Amino acid sequence: MSDNKKDKTIAGILAIFFGSFGIHHFYLGNGVMGLLHLCFCWFPVTWIVGIIDAVQLFSRSQQDFDRVYNKYSYLPRYEQKNFGNNINVADEILKLNTLFKAGIITFEEFERRKAKLLN
């Protein structure tokens, strides 16, 4: 989970120097926008868009950046707590939600198990 954490400063620097090629979009996991930048990199407008992207990346708060590009990093500390057997609470809640949506467990069971995980 933390192995793929994106860095806001690296993304901004990539946008400044390689924004016309869309390298920052590839780094941030948005391949479609990266390909669009790459296809039209000879147009000066992509250079300007790269600079605008850099300004937006640098002006974003770290929490907002993490919420968008680093899943789970923005969650409160108690939801990221790992237990002795390496169970991540947020991951377990997502698994419970999947079971609930599939109709395997009831809403009451989902809520009971979620409350147990959070306490």
C-alpha positions as CSV (number, residue, x, y, z in Angstrom):
1,M,0.0,0.0,0.0
2,S,2.6,2.6,1.0
3,D,5.1,1.1,-1.6
4,N,3.2,3.0,-4.4
5,K,2.8,6.3,-2.6
6,K,3.1,9.2,-5.0
7,D,5.1,12.3,-4.0
8,K,3.6,15.7,-4.6
9,T,7.0,17.4,-5.2
10,I,8.2,14.8,-7.7
11,A,4.9,15.1,-9.6
12,G,5.2,18.9,-9.7
13,I,8.8,18.8,-10.9
14,L,7.9,16.3,-13.6
15,A,5.1,18.6,-14.7
16,I,7.4,21.5,-14.9
17,F,10.2,19.8,-16.9
18,F,8.2,17.1,-18.8
19,G,4.7,18.5,-18.7
20,S,4.3,18.7,-22.4
21,F,5.0,15.0,-22.7
22,G,2.6,14.1,-19.9
23,I,5.1,12.3,-17.8
24,H,3.6,13.6,-14.6
25,H,0.2,12.0,-15.6
26,F,1.9,8.7,-16.1
27,Y,3.6,9.0,-12.7
28,L,0.3,9.8,-11.0
29,G,-1.5,6.9,-12.7
30,N,-3.5,8.8,-15.2
31,G,-2.3,7.1,-18.4
32,V,-5.1,8.5,-20.7
33,M,-4.1,12.1,-20.0
34,G,-0.5,11.2,-20.3
35,L,-1.1,9.7,-23.8
36,L,-3.1,12.8,-24.8
37,H,-0.2,15.0,-23.8
38,L,2.3,12.7,-25.6
39,C,0.2,12.7,-28.8
40,F,0.0,16.5,-28.9
41,C,3.4,17.4,-27.3
42,W,4.5,19.4,-30.3
43,F,1.8,22.0,-29.7
44,P,2.8,24.8,-27.3
45,V,-0.5,24.6,-25.5
46,T,0.7,21.3,-23.8
47,W,3.7,23.2,-22.4
48,I,1.4,25.7,-20.9
49,V,-0.9,23.0,-19.5
50,G,2.1,21.3,-18.0
51,I,3.1,24.5,-16.1
52,I,-0.6,24.9,-15.0
53,D,-0.6,21.3,-13.8
54,A,2.6,22.0,-11.8
55,V,1.1,25.1,-10.2
56,Q,-2.0,23.1,-9.2
57,L,0.1,20.2,-7.8
58,F,2.3,22.5,-5.7
59,S,-0.6,24.6,-4.5
60,R,-2.6,21.5,-3.3
61,S,-2.5,20.6,0.3
62,Q,-0.7,17.3,1.1
63,Q,-3.9,15.8,2.5
64,D,-5.9,16.7,-0.6
65,F,-3.1,15.3,-2.8
66,D,-3.0,12.1,-0.7
67,R,-6.8,11.8,-1.0
68,V,-6.7,11.9,-4.7
69,Y,-3.5,10.1,-5.6
70,N,-2.5,8.0,-2.5
71,K,-5.4,5.8,-1.5
72,Y,-5.7,5.2,2.2
73,S,-3.1,7.8,3.1
74,Y,-5.7,10.3,4.0
75,L,-7.7,8.0,6.4
76,P,-7.6,8.7,10.1
77,R,-4.9,6.9,12.0
78,Y,-7.2,4.4,13.7
79,E,-8.3,3.1,10.4
80,Q,-4.8,2.5,9.3
81,K,-3.8,0.7,12.4
82,N,-2.2,-2.7,11.8
83,F,-2.7,-5.5,14.3
84,G,-0.1,-8.1,15.2
85,N,-1.2,-10.3,12.3
86,N,-0.9,-7.5,9.8
87,I,-4.6,-6.9,9.3
88,N,-5.3,-3.4,8.0
89,V,-8.6,-2.1,9.3
90,A,-9.5,-0.1,6.2
91,D,-8.8,-3.2,4.0
92,E,-11.0,-5.3,6.2
93,I,-13.8,-2.8,6.1
94,L,-13.6,-2.8,2.3
95,K,-13.7,-6.6,2.3
96,L,-16.8,-6.5,4.5
97,N,-18.4,-4.0,2.2
98,T,-17.8,-6.3,-0.7
99,L,-19.4,-9.2,1.1
100,F,-22.4,-7.0,2.0
101,K,-22.8,-5.8,-1.6
102,A,-22.6,-9.4,-2.8
103,G,-25.4,-10.3,-0.4
104,I,-23.3,-12.7,1.6
105,I,-23.7,-10.8,4.9
106,T,-26.6,-8.6,6.1
107,F,-26.3,-4.9,6.8
108,E,-26.5,-5.6,10.5
109,E,-23.7,-8.1,10.3
110,F,-21.7,-5.6,8.3
111,E,-22.2,-2.9,10.9
112,R,-21.5,-5.3,13.8
113,R,-18.2,-6.4,12.3
114,K,-17.2,-2.9,11.3
115,A,-17.8,-1.7,14.9
116,K,-15.7,-4.6,16.2
117,L,-12.8,-3.6,13.9
118,L,-12.9,0.0,14.8
119,N,-12.9,-0.6,18.6
